[in-house]
Amino acid sequence: MITLNRRFTHEGATKLNEDQWFELFQPLLLDIVNTDYGRDIMCIDKRLPKIVQIRKNEVRAQTGENSFVSDFRAGSKWANVIRHRWDAFKIVAKSFYEKEDGRILIPYLNYNGRLVASNATDTFFPDANPETSSVDGRVSHDVSSPVTGRFWASLRGEVGNQHSDSSSLLPCYEITAGPSVVSGAWTRITRSIYLFDTSTLGASATLDDATFSVKIQAKTNTGINSPAMNVYSSAPASDTDLVNGDYNSLGTTVFSTAITFASQTTSAYNDFLLNTSGEAAVETEDVSNFGIRESVYDGTGSAPSWATNQNMNTQVWMAERTGTSEDPKLVVNFTVPVTLRPIIVY
């Protein structure tokens, strides 16, 4: 899914905040909002008299020679309207670009030979089964004999012997100690892998920031002390299928600030704002690979305090979930350089 509010700027252009943008393009905006169709696009009451000023959160109309009325809104209502109706806004603005002879399209949104920056956000999801360009799922190593188990370092470094990439609900990370008779022996570690086809961003895209999110359905912890989860790199053998061996493809460099088990919520997305290392993993011409593992113990190699029959498990919705409202997602804010030239219109 692509949100139609892409950010454009020419090389060397200075990005503008909302207040600056509205000030710079005030003449164009007033031309637009004083037409019926312009008011439809901008969600402005047609009963208002002539509008003499529009800002991100205010529309001001003149009611008399020296009297005015203003419609104020919380936040950035009219900036958001333009972002989310950018294509429609450009169409109505086009009629004000053209010279009277109708032949030369003047780049009205072009300032000093460059396009002025506006916000850009693209949202990406893994493919559901059957996958075409990306995949998500869980990878695990499960000790066949829960009575003896495996010591932490050995289990953590295993190659993996289980996976699933076709279920709508899976553990994104898990640590288990079964009914072992051997002190310090663990029976299962689970990690998860998430791929996003971000190739539509294009080679010229420059990332501003990116957020990776998962929606938790349920979580359980019967004894692991203060676990957390974080985002890491992953390198599965295929972009469209997981195998057991992908278990040990996850890296150990953290891509965000960890979310503790206590802070993980089932009522909303759990968001990881990617750090510099995480942003570097976003591929603008290819598939971007991410994974989740437990960060306090599995991510560092430090063994948890051991006791029999411990289990820590966080279940998240995967791409196989109907719709995308609870799927894993990657939200990318970015800039694309574009040169706008006058267009001959016949």
C-alpha positions, 0 to 999 in steps of 0.5 A: 500500500502506498500513501499518496503523499510522496515527498519531492525535492530537487538536489540542494532544496531546503525542506520546508515545515508546514508553516513555511510551505503555506506561507510560500504558496499562499497565493496559489492556495487562495486561488484554489480555496476561493473556488467551489471545487477547491473548497471541496478538495480542501474540506472548507465550508462553501458558506464562508465568504472570500478566504484571505488566509489559509494556514495549516490549522486556520482558514480566515475569511473576510466578512466586511471591510475590516472584519474577519472570521476564522475557523481554527482546528487542532493539529494540522488539518489543512496540511493533512488534507493536502497530503492525503489528497495530493493527486487531487490537489495537483489537478485543481492547481493545474488550472492556475499554472497555465498562462492565458494562451494555454500552451505553457505549463508554469511549474507553480509548485516549483520554487527557484527551479526546484520542487519544495519538499512535502511529506512522503510515507510508504507502508509495506507488508510481507506477502501472505502465502503463497508469497511472490516477493516477500515472506514472514514466519517463525524459525525455531530450534526445539530439543527432541528430548525435553528431559535432557534439554541443551545448555544455553550457548549450544541451543542458541547457536544451533542451525534450527530444526523447525519453521512455519511461514503459512500461519496467521498467528505465530510466536515472534520470540520464545524461550522454553525450559521443559521438565528437564532433569539437568540444571541449566538445560533449555528446550526451545528458542524461537525467532521470527523473520519479516521481509518487505519488498521495498523496491518501489522506493527507487534508487534515488530515495533517501530515507528520513526514518522508518518504523517496523511494527508488529501486532501482538495477539497474546503473551505469556511468561511463566518465569523468565526474568524481565525479557524484551524483544528487539529488531535485528537483521535476517538473511533467509535463504529465500525471499519467499520461503523459510527453511529450518536453517534460517534460524541462525541467520538473524544478526546480533546488532540491534536495530531499535530500542527494545520493548520490554515484555511488560511494555508490550501491548495487545491493544495496538501496534508495537512500534520500533523506530529504526536506528541508523543500523536499522535504516541501513537495512531498508533496501530502496531497490530490493527486499528489506530483511528484518527479524525479531529475537528476544534481546536480553538473553538470545540477542546477547548470549547471556543465559536466563536464570534457569528453572524447570517448566519455564516458558516465555512466548509472544504471539503476533499476527502474520501476513496470512491474517485477513486484511492488513490492519494487523499485519507486520508492517514497515512504514518508511518516510523518505525523499525523492529528488525530482527535477520539474521542467516546463511542459508544452501543452497543445 
